[in-house]
Amino acid sequence: MAKTTEITVWATGVVQDKEGRDVCLVLTEAAFSEGFFTQAFDNYVDLPDRINVQVRKYARISDAEIENKFEYENHRPNIIGVAEATIMKGINVCKGLQDGGYLIINSTKAPEDLLKYVPEKERKRLKAIACVDALGIAPEQLIDYSGAEGAEDVSAIGLGLGAAMAGAIAAVSGLVKKESVLGAAANRTAAKRGYDEVKIKVLK
């Protein structure tokens, strides 16, 4: 039976739209280079993006052909990334988390400090919670204006904090190799620092 890992990344609309998407794209590109079947996509329920409104990006990585490729939402994620920690104060980002799941947050705080924002039901399912200062590693947040006249091209994958988040997720989950993440991210330094500097609290 195929083993499929579902990844959900929470971000703030427009200002972190590209960064959230890049987390998924870096991870799927890394996994594809290792021979996995992959899929990355936006949550169409969240579109059109609105400034600072929470949006979700998704990825799936499988050791066999993905059967539910036309189901455009991860209802039972294994890994959850949060690009802006304040999102956790008002939303249960871990809803539907599978047992033994991982939560990785862009934050300077210790993982223990943010655990209180995870409802008890989902907290029991967590294998580990982790924090990485992704914004400190890659402080320039890149906004993709989709080819607007005079806009700078930021189409490369993993230029900003998304690279650091992807590196951290790889380190915490062991989903893909460090070298594969570095090869997939345009900002190799940020991806490496995210991998090396993430703070992990193992819960079970």
C-alpha positions, 0 to 999 in steps of 0.5 A, spaced: 500 500 500 502 506 498 505 511 503 503 518 502 505 524 506 500 530 506 503 537 508 499 543 509 502 550 510 499 556 513 501 563 511 498 570 511 495 572 504 499 576 499 504 578 503 506 570 504 503 567 499 509 566 495 513 563 501 508 558 503 507 556 496 515 555 496 515 551 502 511 546 498 515 546 492 522 546 495 519 539 499 516 536 492 522 538 488 526 535 493 522 529 494 521 528 486 529 528 485 529 522 490 524 518 486 518 520 489 511 522 486 509 529 488 504 534 488 503 541 490 497 546 490 494 552 493 487 551 497 482 554 492 477 555 497 482 561 500 482 564 493 482 570 491 488 571 496 486 577 501 492 581 505 493 578 511 488 573 511 490 566 512 491 561 506 493 554 506 498 551 501 498 543 500 503 538 498 503 530 497 509 526 497 508 518 496 512 512 494 507 510 489 502 514 484 498 519 488 491 516 487 487 522 490 490 527 486 484 531 484 482 532 491 484 539 492 485 539 500 489 535 505 484 533 510 489 529 514 495 532 514 502 529 517 506 535 517 504 542 518 508 548 517 506 555 520 509 561 516 506 566 521 506 564 528 500 569 530 496 565 526 495 560 531 492 564 536 485 564 532 485 558 528 486 550 530 492 549 525 492 542 527 485 540 525 485 533 522 493 532 524 494 524 523 497 521 529 505 522 530 504 528 526 509 534 526 508 542 527 513 546 525 513 554 526 516 560 523 518 563 530 524 565 535 520 562 541 521 556 544 517 550 541 514 549 548 512 556 548 507 555 542 504 548 544 499 552 548 496 554 542 495 547 540 488 544 542 489 538 547 486 533 542 491 535 537 496 536 542 496 528 543 497 526 536 503 530 535 510 527 535 514 533 535 513 541 535 519 545 532 521 552 531 525 556 526 527 563 525 525 563 518 524 570 517 531 572 521 534 567 516 531 570 510 528 577 512 526 579 505 519 577 504 518 576 497 511 578 494 510 575 487 506 580 483 504 575 477 508 579 472 506 586 473 509 591 469 516 594 472 515 588 478 522 584 480 522 577 477 521 573 484 519 566 480 525 562 483 523 557 488 525 558 495 528 565 495 526 567 502 523 564 508 520 559 505 527 555 503 528 556 511 522 553 513 523 547 508 529 546 511 526 545 518 521 541 515 526 536 512 530 536 518 524 535 523 520 529 519 526 526 515 521 526 509 527 528 504 534 528 505 538 535 506 542 535 500 535 534 496 532 540 499 539 544 498 538 542 491 531 544 490 532 551 494 534 557 490 537 560 497 541 554 499 544 558 505 537 559 508 535 552 507 541 549 510 540 554 516 533 552 517 535 545 517 541 546 522 538 551 526 531 548 527 529 547 535 525 541 536 521 538 542 520 531 541 513 529 545 513 522 544 
